[in-house]
Amino acid sequence: MKKIIFLILVLVSFTVNCQKASIDTVSIAFKAKLFTVSEYGVSDKNQVIKDIESQKIEFLETKYKKFLFMKILFSQPYRLINSSVNTLERNCYYYLAFGIDDSRYYRLGGFSNLDVDSFFRDLELREEGIFTDIDNGKEVDGIDIYCLHEYYKMNHKKRFRKGFNCFENCSDGTQTTIEIH
């Protein structure tokens, strides 16, 4: 009888731990999309949630085990107080990484402010031999990790002089405004 109770406790414990290990990509994607609403405007919370949920997001293939990478299309309505909508259209993407161990987001591209330094410090801590096995920059599908690493290794003076050229900043660039009432 004791063996059966012990076996049941072990199985229940194993099941609970396995459930904790699963990743809720829907929640991760929703929060990632929240980083992109800097040019949103004003609207009621239900409309804001609908707009955020409708953004196109793609999880990128990667060889890294401790990080998820996402690409979010810039496609935001700009809602005005009078309920009219200006749709901002830019051919631009936001790129984010998500650290699985500490549930931390890193803005890698498309944003005015980036988290490249903290991303590489954490990447180097969590992933073994990240730059000893060069794979032609294909560690993350759609992200040139070596361009980011080169930027990370620059001092502040050189960064200012050269600028960030790994990704387009979605706040810059041209925009098409389509007015909808």
OpenMM code with the backbone's topology and positions (N, CA, C; nanometers):
from openmm import Vec3, app, unit

residues = "MET LYS LYS ILE ILE PHE LEU ILE LEU VAL LEU VAL SER PHE THR VAL ASN CYS GLN LYS ALA SER ILE ASP THR VAL SER ILE ALA PHE LYS ALA LYS LEU PHE THR VAL SER GLU TYR GLY VAL SER ASP LYS ASN GLN VAL ILE LYS ASP ILE GLU SER GLN LYS ILE GLU PHE LEU GLU THR LYS TYR LYS LYS PHE LEU PHE MET LYS ILE LEU PHE SER GLN PRO TYR ARG LEU ILE ASN SER SER VAL ASN THR LEU GLU ARG ASN CYS TYR TYR TYR LEU ALA PHE GLY ILE ASP ASP SER ARG TYR TYR ARG LEU GLY GLY PHE SER ASN LEU ASP VAL ASP SER PHE PHE ARG ASP LEU GLU LEU ARG GLU GLU GLY ILE PHE THR ASP ILE ASP ASN GLY LYS GLU VAL ASP GLY ILE ASP ILE TYR CYS LEU HIS GLU TYR TYR LYS MET ASN HIS LYS LYS ARG PHE ARG LYS GLY PHE ASN CYS PHE GLU ASN CYS SER ASP GLY THR GLN THR THR ILE GLU ILE HIS".split()
positions = [
    Vec3(0.0824, -0.1193, 0.0000),
    Vec3(0.0000, 0.0000, 0.0000),
    Vec3(0.0872, 0.1262, 0.0000),
    Vec3(0.1974, 0.1239, 0.0801),
    Vec3(0.2872, 0.2389, 0.0849),
    Vec3(0.3521, 0.2631, -0.0509),
    Vec3(0.3832, 0.1547, -0.1222),
    Vec3(0.4449, 0.1685, -0.2534),
    Vec3(0.3501, 0.2351, -0.3512),
    Vec3(0.2231, 0.2011, -0.3446),
    Vec3(0.1233, 0.2599, -0.4354),
    Vec3(0.1064, 0.4085, -0.4058),
    Vec3(0.1004, 0.4450, -0.2788),
    Vec3(0.0866, 0.5857, -0.2414),
    Vec3(0.2110, 0.6634, -0.2857),
    Vec3(0.3288, 0.6044, -0.2640),
    Vec3(0.4531, 0.6688, -0.3060),
    Vec3(0.4553, 0.6878, -0.4577),
    Vec3(0.4134, 0.5857, -0.5325),
    Vec3(0.4088, 0.5933, -0.6779),
    Vec3(0.3125, 0.7026, -0.7245),
    Vec3(0.1978, 0.7131, -0.6608),
    Vec3(0.0997, 0.8159, -0.6960),
    Vec3(0.1581, 0.9548, -0.6699),
    Vec3(0.2239, 0.9734, -0.5554),
    Vec3(0.2853, 1.1023, -0.5238),
    Vec3(0.3940, 1.1393, -0.6245),
    Vec3(0.4743, 1.0426, -0.6639),
    Vec3(0.5794, 1.0678, -0.7621),
    Vec3(0.5181, 1.1072, -0.8964),
    Vec3(0.4142, 1.0355, -0.9388),
    Vec3(0.3491, 1.0667, -1.0670),
    Vec3(0.2829, 1.2042, -1.0644),
    Vec3(0.2162, 1.2377, -0.9552),
    Vec3(0.1523, 1.3694, -0.9442),
    Vec3(0.2590, 1.4786, -0.9457),
    Vec3(0.3666, 1.4591, -0.8730),
    Vec3(0.4755, 1.5560, -0.8701),
    Vec3(0.5355, 1.5739, -1.0086),
    Vec3(0.5580, 1.4644, -1.0797),
    Vec3(0.6137, 1.4690, -1.2145),
    Vec3(0.5201, 1.5441, -1.3091),
    Vec3(0.3909, 1.5191, -1.2998),
    Vec3(0.2918, 1.5842, -1.3859),
    Vec3(0.2881, 1.7338, -1.3605),
    Vec3(0.2908, 1.7751, -1.2343),
    Vec3(0.2884, 1.9170, -1.2005),
    Vec3(0.4131, 1.9860, -1.2533),
    Vec3(0.5300, 1.9255, -1.2376),
    Vec3(0.6540, 1.9853, -1.2864),
    Vec3(0.6552, 1.9948, -1.4380),
    Vec3(0.6011, 1.8971, -1.5074),
    Vec3(0.5955, 1.9013, -1.6538),
    Vec3(0.5041, 2.0130, -1.7014),
    Vec3(0.3949, 2.0358, -1.6309),
    Vec3(0.3038, 2.1426, -1.6700),
    Vec3(0.3688, 2.2789, -1.6524),
    Vec3(0.4503, 2.2967, -1.5498),
    Vec3(0.5196, 2.4235, -1.5282),
    Vec3(0.6221, 2.4488, -1.6380),
    Vec3(0.6792, 2.3452, -1.6943),
    Vec3(0.7846, 2.3583, -1.7941),
    Vec3(0.7315, 2.4008, -1.9305),
    Vec3(0.6009, 2.3874, -1.9563),
    Vec3(0.5478, 2.4252, -2.0866),
    Vec3(0.5501, 2.5777, -2.1007),
    Vec3(0.5600, 2.6239, -2.2230),
    Vec3(0.5715, 2.7668, -2.2505),
    Vec3(0.4398, 2.8158, -2.3094),
    Vec3(0.3861, 2.9216, -2.2519),
    Vec3(0.2619, 2.9808, -2.2993),
    Vec3(0.2947, 3.0852, -2.4060),
    Vec3(0.3068, 3.0399, -2.5305),
    Vec3(0.3481, 3.1299, -2.6380),
    Vec3(0.2420, 3.2360, -2.6699),
    Vec3(0.1160, 3.2085, -2.6402),
    Vec3(0.0113, 3.3084, -2.6651),
    Vec3(0.0328, 3.4297, -2.5748),
    Vec3(0.0602, 3.4052, -2.4484),
    Vec3(0.0859, 3.5155, -2.3544),
    Vec3(0.2153, 3.5875, -2.3880),
    Vec3(0.3170, 3.5124, -2.4259),
    Vec3(0.4455, 3.5719, -2.4634),
    Vec3(0.4270, 3.6615, -2.5860),
    Vec3(0.3529, 3.6143, -2.6843),
    Vec3(0.3292, 3.6921, -2.8066),
    Vec3(0.2479, 3.8181, -2.7763),
    Vec3(0.1448, 3.8075, -2.6925),
    Vec3(0.0623, 3.9239, -2.6597),
    Vec3(0.1463, 4.0320, -2.5930),
    Vec3(0.2254, 3.9922, -2.4953),
    Vec3(0.3109, 4.0894, -2.4255),
    Vec3(0.4129, 4.1498, -2.5219),
    Vec3(0.4680, 4.0701, -2.6123),
    Vec3(0.5640, 4.1215, -2.7106),
    Vec3(0.4983, 4.2280, -2.7980),
    Vec3(0.3742, 4.2046, -2.8368),
    Vec3(0.3021, 4.3016, -2.9195),
    Vec3(0.2796, 4.4331, -2.8448),
    Vec3(0.2665, 4.4265, -2.7126),
    Vec3(0.2471, 4.5485, -2.6337),
    Vec3(0.3657, 4.6443, -2.6464),
    Vec3(0.4847, 4.5896, -2.6688),
    Vec3(0.6025, 4.6741, -2.6861),
    Vec3(0.5907, 4.7621, -2.8103),
    Vec3(0.5061, 4.7253, -2.9048),
    Vec3(0.5004, 4.7941, -3.0344),
    Vec3(0.3929, 4.9014, -3.0433),
    Vec3(0.3179, 4.9279, -2.9386),
    Vec3(0.2037, 5.0193, -2.9486),
    Vec3(0.2378, 5.1637, -2.9129),
    Vec3(0.3581, 5.2043, -2.9335),
    Vec3(0.3991, 5.3401, -2.8973),
    Vec3(0.3298, 5.4478, -2.9802),
    Vec3(0.2834, 5.4148, -3.0975),
    Vec3(0.2178, 5.5130, -3.1844),
    Vec3(0.0694, 5.4813, -3.2011),
    Vec3(0.0063, 5.4373, -3.0966),
    Vec3(-0.1296, 5.3865, -3.1080),
    Vec3(-0.2371, 5.4934, -3.1096),
    Vec3(-0.2311, 5.5907, -3.0246),
    Vec3(-0.3377, 5.6891, -3.0139),
    Vec3(-0.4251, 5.6606, -2.8936),
    Vec3(-0.5571, 5.6842, -2.9058),
    Vec3(-0.6493, 5.6699, -2.7934),
    Vec3(-0.7683, 5.5844, -2.8351),
    Vec3(-0.8078, 5.4917, -2.7487),
    Vec3(-0.9247, 5.4093, -2.7753),
    Vec3(-0.9666, 5.3398, -2.6464),
    Vec3(-1.0834, 5.2775, -2.6492),
    Vec3(-1.1254, 5.2031, -2.5308),
    Vec3(-1.0476, 5.0722, -2.5230),
    Vec3(-1.0423, 5.0151, -2.4052),
    Vec3(-0.9550, 4.8993, -2.3829),
    Vec3(-0.9907, 4.7795, -2.4699),
    Vec3(-1.1179, 4.7568, -2.4991),
    Vec3(-1.1563, 4.6425, -2.5828),
    Vec3(-1.1026, 4.6574, -2.7248),
    Vec3(-1.1079, 4.7788, -2.7775),
    Vec3(-1.0559, 4.8026, -2.9120),
    Vec3(-0.9039, 4.7899, -2.9141),
    Vec3(-0.8385, 4.8392, -2.8104),
    Vec3(-0.6930, 4.8278, -2.8015),
    Vec3(-0.6526, 4.6812, -2.8021),
    Vec3(-0.7210, 4.5998, -2.7228),
    Vec3(-0.6908, 4.4561, -2.7152),
    Vec3(-0.7128, 4.3897, -2.8505),
    Vec3(-0.8227, 4.4231, -2.9194),
    Vec3(-0.8483, 4.3665, -3.0530),
    Vec3(-0.7367, 4.4029, -3.1507),
    Vec3(-0.6958, 4.5291, -3.1479),
    Vec3(-0.5902, 4.5743, -3.2384),
    Vec3(-0.4581, 4.5037, -3.2098),
    Vec3(-0.4270, 4.4877, -3.0834),
    Vec3(-0.3024, 4.4196, -3.0464),
    Vec3(-0.3073, 4.2733, -3.0888),
    Vec3(-0.4176, 4.2078, -3.0624),
    Vec3(-0.4301, 4.0664, -3.0982),
    Vec3(-0.4257, 4.0446, -3.2486),
    Vec3(-0.4652, 4.1446, -3.3276),
    Vec3(-0.4672, 4.1277, -3.4735),
    Vec3(-0.3303, 4.1499, -3.5386),
    Vec3(-0.2329, 4.1983, -3.4637),
    Vec3(-0.0999, 4.2176, -3.5218),
    Vec3(-0.0401, 4.0839, -3.5619),
    Vec3(0.0318, 4.0853, -3.6723),
    Vec3(0.0956, 3.9631, -3.7222),
    Vec3(0.2286, 3.9420, -3.6515),
    Vec3(0.2454, 3.8234, -3.5928),
    Vec3(0.3685, 3.7883, -3.5231),
    Vec3(0.4158, 3.6531, -3.5734),
    Vec3(0.5457, 3.6385, -3.5803),
    Vec3(0.6042, 3.5124, -3.6251),
    Vec3(0.7143, 3.4740, -3.5265),
    Vec3(0.7092, 3.3509, -3.4764),
    Vec3(0.8180, 3.2989, -3.3947),
    Vec3(0.9241, 3.2458, -3.4903),
    Vec3(1.0475, 3.2883, -3.4699),
    Vec3(1.1560, 3.2546, -3.5610),
    Vec3(1.2279, 3.1283, -3.5151),
    Vec3(1.2704, 3.0498, -3.6122),
    Vec3(1.3475, 2.9284, -3.5825),
    Vec3(1.4836, 2.9679, -3.5259),
    Vec3(1.5309, 2.8934, -3.4265),
    Vec3(1.6594, 2.9236, -3.3659),
    Vec3(1.7265, 2.7975, -3.3146),
    Vec3(1.8578, 2.8039, -3.3051),
    Vec3(1.9311, 2.6921, -3.2470),
    Vec3(1.9465, 2.7099, -3.0957),
    Vec3(1.9150, 2.8293, -3.0459),
    Vec3(1.9275, 2.8558, -2.9029),
    Vec3(1.8125, 2.7910, -2.8261),
    Vec3(1.8446, 2.7307, -2.7151),
    Vec3(1.7454, 2.6578, -2.6354),
    Vec3(1.6793, 2.7438, -2.5287),
    Vec3(1.7456, 2.8499, -2.4861),
    Vec3(1.6980, 2.9302, -2.3729),
    Vec3(1.6291, 3.0593, -2.4151),
    Vec3(1.6086, 3.0775, -2.5461),
    Vec3(1.5488, 3.2009, -2.5963),
    Vec3(1.4477, 3.1709, -2.7060),
    Vec3(1.3437, 3.2529, -2.7107),
    Vec3(1.2493, 3.2549, -2.8229),
    Vec3(1.2725, 3.3872, -2.8958),
    Vec3(1.2544, 3.3869, -3.0272),
    Vec3(1.2721, 3.5075, -3.1064),
    Vec3(1.1445, 3.5332, -3.1852),
    Vec3(1.1056, 3.6606, -3.1913),
    Vec3(0.9807, 3.6987, -3.2570),
    Vec3(1.0020, 3.8136, -3.3539),
    Vec3(0.9206, 3.8141, -3.4558),
    Vec3(0.9196, 3.9190, -3.5579),
    Vec3(0.7753, 3.9669, -3.5678),
    Vec3(0.7536, 4.0962, -3.5445),
    Vec3(0.6178, 4.1527, -3.5443),
    Vec3(0.6095, 4.2595, -3.6518),
    Vec3(0.5137, 4.2457, -3.7409),
    Vec3(0.4931, 4.3428, -3.8487),
    Vec3(0.4391, 4.4734, -3.7915),
    Vec3(0.4969, 4.5855, -3.8358),
    Vec3(0.4428, 4.7158, -3.7976),
    Vec3(0.3117, 4.7339, -3.8727),
    Vec3(0.2037, 4.7272, -3.8014),
    Vec3(0.0708, 4.7465, -3.8630),
    Vec3(-0.0219, 4.7961, -3.7540),
    Vec3(-0.0243, 4.9261, -3.7368),
    Vec3(-0.1004, 4.9819, -3.6270),
    Vec3(-0.2001, 5.0858, -3.6750),
    Vec3(-0.3216, 5.0762, -3.6262),
    Vec3(-0.4132, 5.1880, -3.6486),
    Vec3(-0.3796, 5.2981, -3.5490),
    Vec3(-0.3932, 5.4212, -3.5906),
    Vec3(-0.3757, 5.5323, -3.4981),
    Vec3(-0.5144, 5.5875, -3.4718),
    Vec3(-0.5654, 5.5589, -3.3552),
    Vec3(-0.7033, 5.5943, -3.3205),
    Vec3(-0.7070, 5.7324, -3.2552),
    Vec3(-0.7949, 5.8160, -3.3078),
    Vec3(-0.8106, 5.9517, -3.2563),
    Vec3(-0.9285, 5.9576, -3.1590),
    Vec3(-0.9325, 6.0609, -3.0788),
    Vec3(-1.0376, 6.0751, -2.9781),
    Vec3(-1.1764, 6.0795, -3.0417),
    Vec3(-1.1888, 6.1355, -3.1613),
    Vec3(-1.3191, 6.1465, -3.2283),
    Vec3(-1.3601, 6.0165, -3.2986),
    Vec3(-1.2939, 5.9057, -3.2667),
    Vec3(-1.3224, 5.7713, -3.3197),
    Vec3(-1.2790, 5.7490, -3.4638),
    Vec3(-1.2151, 5.8476, -3.5263),
    Vec3(-1.1623, 5.8212, -3.6602),
    Vec3(-1.0273, 5.7498, -3.6462),
    Vec3(-0.9863, 5.6861, -3.7558),
    Vec3(-0.8658, 5.6037, -3.7524),
    Vec3(-0.7736, 5.6439, -3.8671),
    Vec3(-0.6497, 5.6672, -3.8345),
    Vec3(-0.5450, 5.6827, -3.9351),
    Vec3(-0.4635, 5.5546, -3.9299),
    Vec3(-0.4527, 5.4846, -4.0398),
    Vec3(-0.3738, 5.3622, -4.0414),
    Vec3(-0.2333, 5.3953, -4.0867),
    Vec3(-0.1386, 5.3662, -3.9993),
    Vec3(0.0015, 5.3881, -4.0315),
    Vec3(0.0534, 5.2629, -4.0992),
    Vec3(0.1047, 5.2761, -4.2188),
    Vec3(0.1566, 5.1604, -4.2902),
    Vec3(0.3031, 5.1830, -4.3214),
    Vec3(0.3862, 5.0970, -4.2673),
    Vec3(0.5291, 5.1002, -4.2942),
    Vec3(0.5741, 4.9581, -4.3191),
    Vec3(0.6643, 4.9403, -4.4090),
    Vec3(0.7190, 4.8076, -4.4344),
    Vec3(0.8345, 4.7867, -4.3360),
    Vec3(0.7992, 4.7550, -4.2122),
    Vec3(0.8980, 4.7485, -4.1053),
    Vec3(0.8573, 4.6395, -4.0057),
    Vec3(0.9569, 4.5805, -3.9409),
    Vec3(0.9317, 4.4760, -3.8419),
    Vec3(1.0011, 4.5093, -3.7104),
    Vec3(0.9376, 4.4680, -3.6023),
    Vec3(0.9988, 4.4712, -3.4697),
    Vec3(1.0554, 4.3323, -3.4426),
    Vec3(1.1719, 4.3266, -3.3807),
    Vec3(1.2348, 4.1994, -3.3464),
    Vec3(1.2583, 4.1959, -3.1961),
    Vec3(1.2113, 4.0888, -3.1342),
    Vec3(1.2286, 4.0709, -2.9909),
    Vec3(1.2809, 3.9321, -2.9602),
    Vec3(1.3524, 3.9228, -2.8490),
    Vec3(1.3936, 3.7928, -2.7949),
    Vec3(1.3260, 3.7801, -2.6591),
    Vec3(1.2998, 3.6579, -2.6199),
    Vec3(1.2391, 3.6305, -2.4898),
    Vec3(1.3257, 3.5273, -2.4194),
    Vec3(1.3777, 3.5632, -2.3019),
    Vec3(1.4571, 3.4704, -2.2217),
    Vec3(1.3653, 3.3785, -2.1444),
    Vec3(1.3701, 3.2511, -2.1732),
    Vec3(1.2790, 3.1538, -2.1120),
    Vec3(1.3042, 3.1402, -1.9621),
    Vec3(1.4309, 3.1413, -1.9208),
    Vec3(1.4629, 3.1197, -1.7794),
    Vec3(1.4100, 3.2292, -1.6873),
    Vec3(1.4179, 3.3552, -1.7319),
    Vec3(1.3777, 3.4651, -1.6443),
    Vec3(1.2591, 3.5459, -1.6991),
    Vec3(1.1949, 3.4971, -1.8058),
    Vec3(1.0779, 3.5630, -1.8662),
    Vec3(1.1062, 3.7097, -1.8998),
    Vec3(1.2211, 3.7358, -1.9546),
    Vec3(1.2612, 3.8722, -1.9879),
    Vec3(1.2572, 3.8935, -2.1385),
    Vec3(1.2103, 4.0112, -2.1785),
    Vec3(1.2061, 4.0499, -2.3189),
    Vec3(1.3263, 4.1389, -2.3517),
    Vec3(1.3741, 4.1260, -2.4752),
    Vec3(1.4848, 4.2064, -2.5238),
    Vec3(1.4449, 4.2648, -2.6588),
    Vec3(1.4471, 4.3966, -2.6713),
    Vec3(1.4166, 4.4630, -2.7983),
    Vec3(1.5439, 4.4639, -2.8817),
    Vec3(1.5396, 4.3930, -2.9948),
    Vec3(1.6591, 4.3772, -3.0775),
    Vec3(1.6571, 4.4604, -3.2050),
    Vec3(1.5400, 4.4961, -3.2531),
    Vec3(1.5330, 4.5728, -3.3766),
    Vec3(1.3971, 4.6346, -3.3978),
    Vec3(1.3946, 4.7482, -3.4687),
    Vec3(1.2705, 4.8168, -3.4990),
    Vec3(1.2341, 4.9232, -3.3970),
    Vec3(1.2938, 4.9199, -3.2806),
    Vec3(1.2618, 5.0119, -3.1721),
    Vec3(1.3631, 5.1258, -3.1657),
    Vec3(1.3234, 5.2370, -3.1031),
    Vec3(1.4165, 5.3481, -3.0814),
    Vec3(1.5180, 5.3141, -2.9736),
    Vec3(1.4753, 5.2410, -2.8726),
    Vec3(1.5635, 5.1970, -2.7647),
    Vec3(1.5794, 5.0461, -2.7737),
    Vec3(1.7041, 5.0004, -2.7685),
    Vec3(1.7328, 4.8579, -2.7851),
    Vec3(1.7928, 4.7980, -2.6581),
    Vec3(1.7825, 4.6669, -2.6464),
    Vec3(1.8366, 4.5929, -2.5327),
    Vec3(1.9473, 4.4980, -2.5772),
    Vec3(2.0274, 4.5399, -2.6733),
    Vec3(2.1315, 4.4542, -2.7305),
    Vec3(2.2354, 4.4169, -2.6251),
    Vec3(2.2764, 4.5124, -2.5423),
    Vec3(2.3793, 4.4846, -2.4415),
    Vec3(2.3330, 4.3799, -2.3410),
    Vec3(2.2171, 4.4003, -2.2827),
    Vec3(2.1680, 4.3036, -2.1834),
    Vec3(2.1358, 4.1693, -2.2492),
    Vec3(2.0905, 4.1718, -2.3745),
    Vec3(2.0631, 4.0466, -2.4446),
    Vec3(2.1903, 3.9632, -2.4578),
    Vec3(2.2986, 4.0237, -2.5046),
    Vec3(2.4221, 3.9462, -2.5239),
    Vec3(2.4855, 3.9028, -2.3928),
    Vec3(2.4751, 3.9864, -2.2901),
    Vec3(2.5269, 3.9421, -2.1600),
    Vec3(2.4519, 3.8168, -2.1141),
    Vec3(2.3198, 3.8170, -2.1284),
    Vec3(2.2403, 3.7011, -2.0871),
    Vec3(2.2580, 3.5829, -2.1819),
    Vec3(2.2697, 3.6094, -2.3107),
    Vec3(2.2905, 3.5024, -2.4083),
    Vec3(2.4227, 3.4305, -2.3809),
    Vec3(2.5271, 3.5070, -2.3555),
    Vec3(2.6573, 3.4468, -2.3273),
    Vec3(2.6560, 3.3654, -2.1977),
    Vec3(2.5743, 3.4058, -2.1008),
    Vec3(2.5631, 3.3306, -1.9750),
    Vec3(2.4864, 3.1996, -1.9925),
    Vec3(2.3840, 3.2011, -2.0765),
    Vec3(2.2918, 3.0869, -2.0846),
    Vec3(2.3218, 2.9882, -2.1966),
    Vec3(2.3834, 3.0325, -2.3013),
    Vec3(2.4085, 2.9449, -2.4156),
    Vec3(2.5589, 2.9190, -2.4273),
    Vec3(2.5966, 2.7956, -2.4259),
    Vec3(2.7384, 2.7599, -2.4326),
    Vec3(2.7920, 2.7741, -2.5752),
    Vec3(2.9120, 2.8298, -2.5860),
    Vec3(2.9825, 2.8371, -2.7137),
    Vec3(2.9060, 2.9056, -2.8241),
    Vec3(2.8403, 3.0161, -2.7934),
    Vec3(2.7547, 3.0781, -2.8953),
    Vec3(2.8317, 3.1310, -3.0158),
    Vec3(2.9557, 3.1711, -2.9966),
    Vec3(3.0303, 3.2245, -3.1098),
    Vec3(3.1508, 3.1400, -3.1471),
    Vec3(3.1616, 3.0207, -3.0899),
    Vec3(3.2695, 2.9320, -3.1312),
    Vec3(3.2278, 2.8478, -3.2508),
    Vec3(3.0987, 2.8250, -3.2646),
    Vec3(3.0454, 2.7438, -3.3744),
    Vec3(2.9742, 2.8363, -3.4728),
    Vec3(3.0516, 2.9023, -3.5570),
    Vec3(2.9928, 2.9980, -3.6520),
    Vec3(2.9139, 2.9233, -3.7577),
    Vec3(2.7884, 2.9645, -3.7737),
    Vec3(2.6975, 2.8989, -3.8671),
    Vec3(2.6477, 3.0007, -3.9697),
    Vec3(2.7388, 3.0864, -4.0177),
    Vec3(2.7051, 3.1880, -4.1179),
    Vec3(2.5907, 3.2791, -4.0737),
    Vec3(2.5821, 3.3076, -3.9450),
    Vec3(2.4776, 3.3975, -3.8958),
    Vec3(2.3397, 3.3370, -3.8975),
    Vec3(2.3271, 3.2069, -3.9085),
    Vec3(2.1969, 3.1410, -3.9197),
    Vec3(2.1463, 3.0864, -3.7858),
    Vec3(2.1986, 3.1393, -3.6748),
    Vec3(2.1540, 3.0920, -3.5440),
    Vec3(2.0068, 3.1229, -3.5198),
    Vec3(1.9608, 3.2330, -3.5759),
    Vec3(1.8201, 3.2716, -3.5653),
    Vec3(1.7725, 3.3059, -3.7055),
    Vec3(1.6692, 3.2393, -3.7516),
    Vec3(1.6148, 3.2625, -3.8846),
    Vec3(1.5616, 3.4051, -3.8945),
    Vec3(1.6169, 3.4850, -3.9855),
    Vec3(1.5678, 3.6213, -4.0062),
    Vec3(1.6398, 3.7277, -3.9247),
    Vec3(1.7343, 3.6876, -3.8389),
    Vec3(1.8106, 3.7838, -3.7588),
    Vec3(1.9588, 3.7568, -3.7801),
    Vec3(2.0311, 3.8596, -3.8206),
    Vec3(2.1753, 3.8478, -3.8354),
    Vec3(2.2376, 3.8691, -3.6974),
    Vec3(2.2557, 3.7615, -3.6255),
    Vec3(2.3045, 3.7673, -3.4881),
    Vec3(2.4444, 3.8262, -3.4824),
    Vec3(2.5232, 3.8114, -3.5879),
    Vec3(2.6587, 3.8648, -3.5897),
    Vec3(2.6601, 4.0154, -3.6095),
    Vec3(2.5638, 4.0691, -3.6796),
    Vec3(2.5511, 4.2144, -3.6907),
    Vec3(2.5221, 4.2715, -3.5514),
    Vec3(2.4292, 4.2096, -3.4809),
    Vec3(2.3973, 4.2536, -3.3451),
    Vec3(2.5187, 4.2410, -3.2528),
    Vec3(2.5929, 4.1304, -3.2665),
    Vec3(2.7100, 4.1085, -3.1815),
    Vec3(2.8186, 4.2114, -3.2104),
    Vec3(2.8357, 4.2466, -3.3359),
    Vec3(2.9335, 4.3492, -3.3735),
    Vec3(2.8965, 4.4825, -3.3085),
    Vec3(2.7683, 4.5168, -3.3100),
    Vec3(2.7197, 4.6390, -3.2454),
    Vec3(2.7439, 4.6330, -3.0944),
    Vec3(2.7182, 4.5182, -3.0351),
    Vec3(2.7381, 4.4972, -2.8916),
    Vec3(2.8831, 4.5209, -2.8516),
    Vec3(2.9773, 4.4807, -2.9355),
    Vec3(3.1197, 4.4923, -2.9046),
    Vec3(3.1733, 4.6349, -2.9238),
    Vec3(3.0987, 4.7218, -2.9908),
    Vec3(3.1444, 4.8600, -3.0130),
    Vec3(3.1363, 4.9404, -2.8837),
    Vec3(3.2289, 5.0369, -2.8696),
    Vec3(3.2170, 5.1303, -2.7575),
    Vec3(3.1122, 5.2363, -2.7943),
    Vec3(3.0727, 5.3180, -2.6986),
    Vec3(2.9644, 5.4143, -2.7201),
    Vec3(2.9983, 5.5180, -2.8274),
    Vec3(3.1244, 5.5598, -2.8314),
    Vec3(3.1655, 5.6584, -2.9309),
    Vec3(3.1518, 5.6018, -3.0726),
    Vec3(3.1959, 5.4787, -3.0909),
    Vec3(3.1873, 5.4151, -3.2220),
    Vec3(3.0412, 5.3887, -3.2603),
    Vec3(2.9595, 5.3508, -3.1618),
    Vec3(2.8156, 5.3308, -3.1881),
    Vec3(2.7523, 5.4595, -3.2385),
    Vec3(2.7848, 5.5694, -3.1746),
    Vec3(2.7277, 5.6982, -3.2145),
    Vec3(2.7705, 5.7352, -3.3556),
    Vec3(2.8975, 5.7112, -3.3856),
    Vec3(2.9513, 5.7470, -3.5169),
    Vec3(2.8947, 5.6578, -3.6275),
    Vec3(2.8900, 5.5267, -3.6035),
    Vec3(2.8452, 5.4309, -3.7057),
    Vec3(2.6945, 5.4154, -3.7117),
    Vec3(2.6286, 5.4243, -3.5967),
    Vec3(2.4845, 5.4039, -3.5906),
    Vec3(2.4495, 5.2555, -3.5865),
    Vec3(2.3227, 5.2276, -3.5771),
    Vec3(2.2730, 5.0903, -3.5713),
    Vec3(2.2149, 5.0564, -3.7074),
    Vec3(2.2757, 4.9599, -3.7770),
    Vec3(2.2299, 4.9288, -3.9121),
    Vec3(2.1862, 4.7838, -3.9287),
    Vec3(2.1609, 4.7141, -3.8195),
    Vec3(2.1167, 4.5738, -3.8289),
    Vec3(1.9699, 4.5649, -3.8693),
    Vec3(1.8886, 4.6592, -3.8221),
    Vec3(1.7459, 4.6632, -3.8528),
    Vec3(1.7029, 4.8080, -3.8715),
    Vec3(1.5954, 4.8245, -3.9463),
    Vec3(1.5354, 4.9561, -3.9627),
    Vec3(1.4606, 4.9927, -3.8351),
    Vec3(1.4664, 5.1200, -3.7965),
    Vec3(1.3891, 5.1693, -3.6827),
    Vec3(1.2485, 5.2013, -3.7331),
    Vec3(1.1482, 5.1372, -3.6774),
    Vec3(1.0100, 5.1546, -3.7254),
    Vec3(0.9549, 5.2943, -3.6973),
    Vec3(1.0157, 5.3707, -3.6077),
    Vec3(0.9709, 5.5079, -3.5822),
    Vec3(1.0223, 5.6021, -3.6889),
    Vec3(1.1323, 5.5649, -3.7513),
    Vec3(1.1864, 5.6452, -3.8606),
    Vec3(1.1138, 5.6047, -3.9881),
    Vec3(1.1648, 5.6473, -4.0958),
    Vec3(1.1099, 5.6011, -4.2233),
    Vec3(0.9828, 5.6724, -4.2621),
    Vec3(0.9408, 5.6422, -4.3817),
    Vec3(0.8220, 5.7056, -4.4348),
    Vec3(0.6987, 5.6313, -4.3888),
    Vec3(0.5907, 5.7002, -4.3900),
    Vec3(0.4657, 5.6361, -4.3515),
    Vec3(0.3547, 5.6808, -4.4447),
    Vec3(0.2641, 5.5923, -4.4659),
    Vec3(0.1439, 5.6205, -4.5433),
    Vec3(0.0295, 5.6297, -4.4451),
    Vec3(-0.0458, 5.7363, -4.4516),
    Vec3(-0.1582, 5.7515, -4.3609),
    Vec3(-0.2867, 5.7383, -4.4417),
    Vec3(-0.3699, 5.6443, -4.4013),
    Vec3(-0.4994, 5.6224, -4.4647),
    Vec3(-0.6051, 5.6591, -4.3621),
    Vec3(-0.6825, 5.7609, -4.3911),
    Vec3(-0.7817, 5.8057, -4.2949),
    Vec3(-0.9122, 5.7284, -4.3115),
    Vec3(-0.9620, 5.6746, -4.2034),
    Vec3(-1.0872, 5.5978, -4.2027),
    Vec3(-1.1761, 5.6576, -4.0965),
    Vec3(-1.3007, 5.6832, -4.1272),
    Vec3(-1.3943, 5.7391, -4.0279),
    Vec3(-1.4949, 5.6352, -3.9865),
] * unit.nanometer
topology = app.Topology()
chain = topology.addChain("A")
for resn in residues:
    res = topology.addResidue(resn, chain)
    for name in ("N", "CA", "C"):
        topology.addAtom(name, app.Element.getBySymbol(name[0]), res)
